[in-house]
Amino acid sequence: MITCYLKYVVDPLKLDDFEHYARLWIPLVNRLGGTHHGYFLPHEGANNIAYALFSFPSLADYERYRREAADDPDCQAAMAHYRKTRCFLSFERSFMRPVFEGD
């Protein structure tokens, strides 16, 4: 399993737009073979940093998701929302391997 870790620099004045963007992507990742662990929006501390975590069985499965998402109308609509609102300024993407109790 691999987990994609996304760190976003968000526009604090557009958190409602970013939350809408996040809510669009959660079911899309799940529908396209991943397991979304949620978005984490600012609450205390920095007001412009948000995170998202989602997992796929393998990096190959993640790459298949990316190809399918590029042609998916719902994914394209989610990206159109981002382009319209510019609710985040940048993001960093990393892949991690989780360790669970009993592994």
SVG drawing of the C-alpha trace seen along z (x, -y; Angstrom):
<svg xmlns="http://www.w3.org/2000/svg" viewBox="-19 -36 26 44">
<polyline fill="none" stroke="black" stroke-width="0.4" points="0.0,0.0 1.1,-3.6 -0.4,-6.7 -0.3,-10.0 0.3,-12.9 -0.6,-16.3 0.3,-19.6 -1.6,-22.6 -0.9,-26.3 -4.5,-27.6 -5.9,-31.1 -7.3,-31.7 -10.0,-33.9 -11.2,-31.0 -11.4,-28.2 -15.1,-27.6 -14.1,-27.1 -11.2,-24.8 -13.6,-22.8 -16.0,-22.4 -13.0,-21.3 -12.1,-18.7 -15.6,-17.4 -15.6,-16.9 -12.5,-14.8 -13.1,-12.4 -15.8,-10.3 -13.9,-10.5 -10.7,-9.0 -12.8,-6.3 -14.7,-5.6 -11.5,-5.3 -9.9,-2.7 -8.4,-4.5 -9.2,-5.0 -9.5,-8.7 -8.6,-9.4 -9.8,-13.0 -8.8,-16.5 -7.5,-18.4 -8.2,-22.1 -6.7,-24.8 -8.1,-25.2 -5.4,-26.3 -2.0,-27.5 -1.2,-28.4 -4.4,-29.5 -3.0,-28.7 -2.0,-25.0 -4.2,-22.1 -3.5,-18.4 -5.0,-15.4 -4.2,-11.7 -5.4,-8.9 -4.1,-5.4 -3.9,-3.0 -2.9,0.7 0.2,-0.2 1.9,-3.0 0.7,-1.3 -2.9,-1.6 -2.3,-5.3 -0.9,-5.9 -4.0,-4.1 -6.2,-6.5 -4.4,-9.5 -5.0,-8.3 -8.6,-7.6 -9.1,-10.9 -7.8,-12.9 -10.7,-11.7 -13.4,-11.5 -16.1,-14.3 -16.5,-14.6 -12.8,-15.0 -12.7,-17.6 -15.5,-19.5 -13.5,-19.4 -10.5,-20.8 -12.7,-23.5 -13.8,-24.5 -10.2,-25.0 -9.4,-27.0 -12.4,-29.2 -11.7,-29.8 -7.9,-29.5 -8.6,-28.3 -5.1,-27.0 -1.8,-28.6 0.4,-25.5 0.7,-21.9 3.4,-19.3 2.8,-15.6 4.7,-12.8 4.2,-9.1 4.6,-7.2 4.3,-3.6 2.2,-3.3 3.1,-1.1 0.2,0.2 0.0,2.0 0.7,5.7 2.5,5.3"/>
</svg>
